[in-house]
Amino acid sequence: MENTRVQLRKEFIQKQEILNNAKTQLKSEFIGLDAVIDDIIASVCPWFLFPDIQEKPVIINLWGLTGVGKSSLVCRLAELLGFSNRHYRFDMGEIANSERLNIHNQLRDLSIKENKRPVIISLDEFQHAKSIDEESKERIRSEDRIIWKLLDNGKFDVDLASYHDAQRISDEISFIEHMISNNVKVKNGIVTRNKMLCIETKHYYHLSTVSEKERKNLINEKNKGELKFIHETLYELFYRAAPHIFKNEFEVRSKLLSFNEMETLSFVRLILESTLQPRKIDCSKSIIFVIGNLDEAYTMSHNYNPDLSADEFHELSKKITIPVIKRALHKRFRNEQIARLGNTHIIYPAFSSDNFKKIILMELAKVKNVVKKKMNIEIQFDESIVEMIFSEGVYPTQGTRPIFTTIHQLINSRFGKIASELIINSSDADLIKFSYINENILIEFYKKAKVIFSIEEKQELKLHNLRKCKKDDMQAITAVHESGHAICSIFLMKTIPEVIYSITADADSSGFIYTKYQWKYISKKEIIKRIAVYLGGYTAEKIIFGHDNLTTGAESDIESATTFISRMLRCSGMGDIPANYGMSELGANSYLKDDKYINKTIKEYFNAAKELSETTILNNENIFLKFADYLSDNSTMSKGLIIDFCKQYCPEFSESDIILNGDNLFYREHLKQKSKNIKKVPALISLNSMEISLNKNSEKV
């Protein structure tokens, strides 16, 4: 007993050390994911230490944008824990979108090797396993039920052979029975009587079911001395159909080559019977990673603009909570399915600018190590190279993948020429330095700290060129348009934009303004002001260029404004009657139908907002024109510069009017003021109250 305890303690300490080492290693390899790794290790720990005591799988849900390291982290974790050979990954996207792939087929191999053993299962791209479509209708896929059984208690039935395999085995039985009825004799798996009949009949039976290679093998056997009763091409099929009976194909072969015809028939019948009986699979000792991208939670995921701040996306992603995730899941899955996913939802943040730069440095370090190992030369990357890769390769919502391809394109692809130059120059350089200067990549070759020769190549940076100031009509229009939004935001919503762009690398946008309101609600008094901000670009163009020179640049603004006010009136109770107004007869009991009133009210709000935006811009025309003039020559305007301009060119501007913290603007103080003068009612002692008190006390006794 004492020895057992000592052994258990030793195993526990060893496993704990493996977990700690895995945590440290993962943090060194996956930048910006320390908190995520801590959560994953904490969730994995009970399973890894005591898998035998769990009665159902441990479910860990990993949600995040694409390219943030969800799948790769799980694969690396499996490797560090010694589970590489017991890590089974299922791509739910491939399964959902393919008629040939089937989750039953993919789980068959798991059932053969790992029944009742601790394993790691990854259900990747899980968002594609949805049971509710975009129209909120249920998708019926019978094969998906096994997924939810797996996630429930880890126990389910699976067919060990496909219909096609079972049919082939059945055909082989028919062939054997036919041969026996025609007096074919077999000894040790070899036909000893009526060999030619066997060959001709076997060829007939297999004509429509075997490959061309198998047919040729069958025909060639006419010219051989021995004929196997069961052809070798069927050994793999028999093993695949009954893996729980045999260790491998060699065991199947050994048995078949020891049987006569009747024993062979019994043997193949046994395989068919086994094939037709579902196998009980027990994955209750497993840990299951549910991995997916939820666009409904990461609402920024469809924005591919590389000019948007990675830090802003990072901050937005940190505000995504488990309730937000569950609400997003509700649009894809039924309630009972969401419940089976459990409550361990680990949410990946988007990468910050600092994270991206560290990832770039880590990838460049890998390049250095490879070159050092293969060419025995040190590589040095100037800071300008890091900035170039960051500028060209970072798309905040797409994670690390664009960075990897950018490094390959800008750096790795040059090593062929570098090797060639070293040979041509008969150089024994000991250091190669990369830098980016004046739109050229400069590669300098050093020996003993002195440059011995260099290569300079023009490098066209596609995003850099798109970001260049054009100083044309398009930039002027955009400068005026975005300045109109900015003025309305500053003076109506008391909010300074984080940044204004009049040139952007995004193909779908000429420019944009990014604003963060500091309060978390929408009040009725600000509805017209918010619409005025939406219309600020349209109004600004009209004021500066005239009605006839208005452009279509306000299309998305007008759509957003219409959607906003429609939602406020139809769903949020911001009209005269706090009712839910529907667009159709669907759900008639839940909606009030009055499109005439809604449309009339929307027009009234739009007219008021249009007038307000015009008044606001005209009242602050000087600062508006300074914004527009600056942005017509420069691609961007930072928050600090916006404030400086306001102080210099707008006497009415006061920085103290800007809302920097929206936590206590009105509601809490108003509530406190309303309640502070309420006095307590004097306590009245009565016989009845005493009796009640006595009764309560007696109940407790």
Secondary structure, 3 states (H helix, E strand, C coil): CHHHHHHHHHHHHHHHHHHHHHHHHHHHHCCCCHHHHHHHHHHHHHHHHCHHHCCCCEEEEEECCCCCCHHHHHHHHHHHCCCHHHEEEEEHHHHHHCCCCCHHHHHHHHHHHHCCCCCEEEEECHHHHCCECCCCCECCCHHHHHHHHHHHCCEEEECCCCHHHHHHHHHHHHHHHHHHHCCCEEECCEEEECHHHHHHHHHHHHCCCCCHHHHHHHHHHHHCCCCECCCHHHHHHHHHHCCCCCCCHHHHHHHHCCCCHHHHHHHHHHHHHHHHCCEEEECCCCEEEEEECCCCCCHHHHCCCCCCCHHHHHHHHHCCCHHHHHHHHCCCCCHHHHHHCCCCEEECCCCCHHHHHHHHHHHHHHHHHHHHHHHCCEEEECHHHHHHHHHHHCCCCCCCHHHHHHHHHHCHHHHHHHHHHHHHCCCCCCEEEEEEECCEEEEEEEECCEEEEEEEEECCCHHHHHHCCCCCHHHHHHHHHHHHHHHHHHHHCCCCCCEEECCCCCCCCCCEEECCCCCCCCCHHHHHHHHHHHHHHHHHHHHHHCHHHCCHHHHHHHHHHHHHHHHHHHCCCCCCCCCCECCCCCCHHHCECCHHHHHHHHHHHHHHHHHHHHHHHHHCHHHHHHHHHHHHHCCEEEHHHHHHHHHHHCCCCCHHHCCCCCCCCCHHHHHHHHHCCCCCCCCCCCHHHHHHHHHHHHHHC
